[in-house]
Amino acid sequence: MEETKICPFCGKEVLAIAKKCKYCNNWFNIECPYCAEEINPMETECPHCHSKLDSKLKNINNNKNENKINKKEESQNQCQTNHLMLLLK
């Protein structure tokens, strides 16, 4: 049996090697904007470079997820448009 961990965002059990929760789609680690090391998105200070992290950093997870949703919606809209164009020919 593989090792697991608990997602700090939704509380569900996921594989220990997971980079992103399969239930809530939050990333477990993000890149520090100052030193580019991977850090926990809940940190208030980077453990590598000790830079103070503001609340904007905590929104990176949500922005990543929103961007993926928007790209998926755009793709679906393009497919629908292409389908309609074929029907109108």
Secondary structure, 3 states (H helix, E strand, C coil): CCCEEECCCCCCEEECCCCECCCCCCECCEECCCCCCEECCCCCECCCCCCECCHHHHCHHHHHHHHHHHHHHHHHHHHHHHHHHHHHC
